[in-house]
């Protein structure tokens, strides 16, 4: 059985290649050649720019494959080129941010327990990139419906782990390595975001390969089963690198140093139940183990300071500016706390009488104050 992996040298690809080899496939990888990683000697490489029809077709020649796993390039183009070259296509795309379109969710942003993305066609006027991703996904499914091949499409969230480009965790790890003792976070780090550790994403891909009948014509969201808050992620990374710092919470609009990590303030949680229910997906590496492992790898393999990978984050690492922000915020909080305003007191709706027929009494303790001995 011949398999072609388009991409194959990023964070997820090598795990997919190794999994296919274990399943008895003869695997070829097709990629640009810019990011070589150690792969078994039995895996030939085809180097070409897969973003253009002419270079992709020229690289493939008249070759056909029993399976194609398309993890890189322009999927809409790949979907067309692979018609007639393979009976089975597993494609990888994204799409979670497309669910944030204001006309779909309203000014408050998407709800946490939202159904899978693509409730409607994303408008190019809102986000050209995600509209094109949607079109690519639809192109794959159109070829499946036409019988050109059996297709399964996987929607990947942000991937983290070794070799990931522009890994936002580097914004956290570098500050730890640089000895920062304060870290700015937005909105107490309460944002939830689905992410996937590279090994977990590869496992999901191989499940689609293993179960072609069950996954035929299906589109699955992929992500770690445990969705962490931003605060939990920061805390896990700091603990993994044995670092202690003060986490300073600012409103999102003011927490500019955190924007390269948070990338928006609304929750981005995908419904990943279908791939668990239909294909039996379970995390290979739980998030509470994966996040520290990824952080330790980043610390041991740091991107070049100011290099391409770091510039992709668009993080200025302006520590003087961060310290000035924290000082200004501390001053602002002190000024706010000086403004007279009544403390909030919890008003329990049920009576707690101390004598028969005693009417409801308003509470007397502010929120957070300790109950006196004997209170209940």
N, C-alpha and C positions, 0 to 999 in steps of 0.2 A: 504494500500500500504506500503510495507516494503522497506526501504532504508538503504543502508550501506554506510557510509562515512569512507574511509580509510584515516587516519590522523585525521583531525577534531579538533585538539587542538592547532594549530598554529595561525597565525594572521588572516587567511581567514576562516578556518574551522568552528569556532563557528557561524559566520554569515551565512554560508551555512546550518549548522544544524538548526539554528533558522528559516531560510527561508523555509526549508523542513517541519518543524513542522507546520508552518503557512499554508502550502499547504496540510496538512492532512496526511503526511507520519508518520509512526512509524520509528524512526531513531535509528540505532545502529552505534556506532563509534568503529573503530578498529585501535588501535595505540599502541605505545611501552609502554605507561604508564609513560614515563619520564617527560612529560610536561602536567600535569593535569591543566585544567582550569575549572571554574564554568560552568556547562551545566545543563539544566533542569533535574530534578530527573527522568523524564520518559525516559531518554536516557541511555540505558545500554552501558557499555564499555567492549570491548574485548581487552585484553592486549596480544600482541604477536609481535615478530620480523617479519615484513612484507617483509623483504629483501630476504627471503629464501622460496622456494617452500614448503619444509616440514613443517615449522612453520606456514606458511600462511594457508596451507590446513588443518593442525591439528586444527588451531584456528577456521576455518569456519565449520569444520565437513561436514554435509550434508545440511547445510542451503542454501537456495536460497533467492533472493531478486528481487523486481520489478525494483529497480534502484540501481546502484553502482556509487558512485562518488569517483574516485581514485585520491587522492591528495598527496599521500606520498608513498614511497617505490620504488621498481624497477618496473617501468611500464611495461616493456616487459614481466616480469614474471607475474605480475598481470593480464595483458591482456590474457595470456594463462589460468590462473587459473579460471578466471571469465567466460570463455566459458562454457555454460551449466548451469551456476548459476544465470544468469540474462538476461533479454531481452534488457536491456538498460544500457550503460556504458558512463559516462561522465568522461573523463580523463584529468589530468592536467600535463603539462610538461613545458619546457622552450625552449630556442633555439636561442635567438637573437644573442648571440656572435658567433654562427656558421656561421653567414653571413659575418664574418670578415676574412674568409680564404683568404690569399693573392692571391692564384691562381685564385680565383673567381673575386676579386675586383681590384687586382693590388696593387702596392706599396702605393698608396694614400689612401687605405682603402675604405670602402663601402660608397656609396653616400647616402645623407640624404633621398631622396625620393625613396628609394629602394622598390621593390616589396616584398611580404612576404618572410620569410627565407626559407631555404632548396632549393636553386636554383639547387643544386646538392648534392650528397652524401658527407658529410664531411669526409675527409680522417683521419683515425686513426693516421697516422703519423703527421698530423697537430694538432689535438686535440682529444685525445681518448674519453674524457668525452662527448663532443658534438656529436661525431660520435655515441656513444651509445644512446644518447638521440634521435637522428634521427632514429636509429633502433627501439627504443621503440615506437615511433610515428607510424612508418610503420607497426609494429606488431599489434597495435590497429586497423589500417585501414584494415589490411589483414583479421582480424577476422570479421570486419564489412562486407567486400566484400564476405566473406564465409557464411554470414548469421548467425553467432554465436550469435550476438547481434547487436543492432543499436548503433553506436558509434559516439560521438562528442569529438573532442580533442581541448583543449584550451592551447595556449602557453602563459604562464605568463612571464612578465618581472620581474626585481627585485621588490619585494613587500616591502612596508613600512607601518608602523603603529604599534599599540600595539602588543607586543609579537613576533615581527619578530626577528629571529635569525640573529646575525651579521649584524644588521641594520647599513649601512654606515653613516647614519645621526648621529649616536652616536659620530663619530669622530669630528663632528662639535659641537654637543651639549656639549660634555665633555669639549672641549676647552672654551666654553662660561662659563660653571659652574666653571671652574678653573681660570676664570678671564683673559684669554689671550686677549691682546689688539691688536694683529696683527694676521692675518690668511693668510696663503699661499694658493694661488689658482693657477691652471695651465692655461696658455694661456688665461688669462682674464676671465676664467670660461665660455668660449663660447661653450663648448661641450654640445650637446643635447643628452638626453637619455630618452627613454620611461621607465616610472615606473608606478606602479599601487598601489593606496591606497587599503588597505585590504578590506574595504567595497565595493569599486568599483570592485575589482576582484571577490568577492563573488557574487555581482550582476550579473556580466557576466556569472558566473557559473550557477546561477539560471535561467537566460534567456535561456540557453541551455536546462535546465530541462523543462522549461515551453513550449518550442517550439520544440518538438522532430522531427516533420516532416521537419520543415525548416532547422534544424541543423543536420539532419541525414547525416553521412558520411563527415561532414565538419570539417575543421581545421581552427581555428580562432586565430589571434593574439589578445591579450588583453592588455590594457594600459589606463592610464588617457588620456582623450581627449586632454588636454593641456600639451604639452611637454615643460618642463622648461629647461632653461640653468642651468649649474652648479652655475653660479653667482646668478641667480634668486633664486635658492634653498637656497644657503647660506644666501642671504639677507632676505628671508622670515623667516628662522629659527632664525636669529639674532633678527629680529623685534619681533617675537613671544615671545622671552625670554627677550625682552627689553634690548638688549645688543648693544653697539657701539664698533666697532673695525675697524682698517684699513685693507682692503683686499689688499694683496701684490701679484701681478701677476708675476710669473716666467714661463719661457719656461717649457714645460712638463718634459723634461729630467732632469731638475734641481729641479722641484717642488716635491721632494720625499715625504714630509709630506702629500701632497694631494693625492698621489697615492691610498691609501686605500679608498678614496672617489670617485676619478675619474675613477679608474680601466680602464686605457687605454685612449688614446687621441682622437680616432676617434668617430664620432657620432654613436649612436646606437638607431635608431628610427624605430619603427615597423609600418607597414601599418595596422591600425586597422579599416579601413573603412568597410570591409565585415561584421564584427559583428554589426556595427552600422546600415548598410544598410539592413541586412537580419534579425537581431534579435531585432533591435531597441535599441541597447545599448546607454545609456547616463550616464555620471558620476553621481553617487549618491551624492558624495561629490567632488566639484571642487578642483583642485589641489591647488589653492591659499588659500583654507580653510583647505585642508587635510594636507599639509606640516606643517603649524603651529600647528595643532592639534597633529600630530605625534611627533613633537619636544617637545611640552609641556608634553606629556605622557612620553617621554624618560627622561625629566628632573625630573619628579615626580617618575619615576620607573627606576633609573639608574642601569645598570648592575654592578655587583661586580667588583671593580677595580682589574685588573689583573686576573679576573676569566675567565671561559671557554668562555662565550659569548664575552667578550672583546678580548680575545686572538684570536678568530675566525676572527677578523678584521685584525689582523697582523699590527696594528698601534702601534708603540712604544711610542707615546705621548712624544717624546723627545723634550721638550720645549727649553732646552739650545741649542740643535742642530738647531732648527728652528730659534731661534734668531740669531745664528751665520750665518745661511744661508741668512737671511734678511740683515744683516750687510754687508756680502760679496757681495750680489747682489746690494745693494745701492752703494757700492764702485765701482763695475763694471760698473754700469750705469753712474756714474760720469765720469769714465775714457772714456767710449764710447762717451759721449756727448762732450768730449773735442777734439774728432777727427774731423778735418775739413771735412765738407761734405755739399754740397748745399741743401737748403731746397726744399722740393717738392712743386711745384706750379701747381695748377689745370689748365689744358689747355682745355678750353671749345672749342669744334670743330666749333661752329657757330660764324659768325662775329657779333659783336655788334658795328656797325659803328657810329661814331660821325659826319661824313660828307659823302656825296654821293661817292660811289665807293671806300671807304676806304678799304684797304686790311686787311686781318686777322692780328691781333696783338697778340703776345705772352702775357700771363698774367704777372703781376708784383707782385702779392701778394702771399706769401707762404700759404699753406693749414692751415686753422685754424685762420688766421689773420682776424680781423674785417674789414668789408667794410667801407670805408670813407663815410661821409655824402654826399648824392647825388648820390652815385654809385648805379648801378642797374645791 
